[in-house]
Amino acid sequence: MPTDILHDGHYVESDYSPTFPELPVKPLILEAVAQVWTVGTPAAIQAFQMALEQGLDQG
């Protein structure tokens, strides 16, 4: 899953967000999408939100 950010006027693929560089955005999103199939959308969204909060608290 490509994640692109604007850098020097061009888009480049990145695993990290310039807004939240301490969070591995790409792996978090991929995990959330995978969880939708096993635990359902509401639980996957809740787990994603918790992962974000934990990542922000650690950063």
GIDAQUI-V23150 format. One record per backbone hydrogen bond with DSSP energy under -0.5 kcal/mol. CO is the residue of the C=O (numbers start at 1). NH is the residue of the N-H. E is the energy in kcal/mol with one decimal. If there is no record, write none. Layout:
co=<CO	CO>
nh=<NH	NH>
e=<E	E>
This chain:
co=<3	5	5	7	10	12	15	20	20	23	23	24	25	26	27	28	29	30	31	32	33	34	34	35	35	35	36	40	41	42	43	44	45	46	47	48	49	50	51	52	53	54	55>
nh=<14	7	12	10	7	5	26	17	23	17	25	28	29	30	31	32	33	34	35	36	37	37	38	38	39	40	40	44	45	46	47	48	49	50	51	52	53	54	55	56	57	58	59>
e=<-3.2	-0.5	-2.5	-1.6	-3.7	-2.5	-1.4	-0.7	-2.0	-0.7	-1.8	-1.9	-2.5	-2.4	-2.2	-2.1	-2.5	-2.0	-2.2	-1.4	-0.8	-0.7	-0.7	-0.6	-3.4	-1.0	-0.8	-2.2	-2.8	-2.3	-2.4	-2.3	-2.6	-2.3	-2.3	-2.3	-2.5	-2.6	-2.4	-2.6	-2.3	-1.7	-1.3>
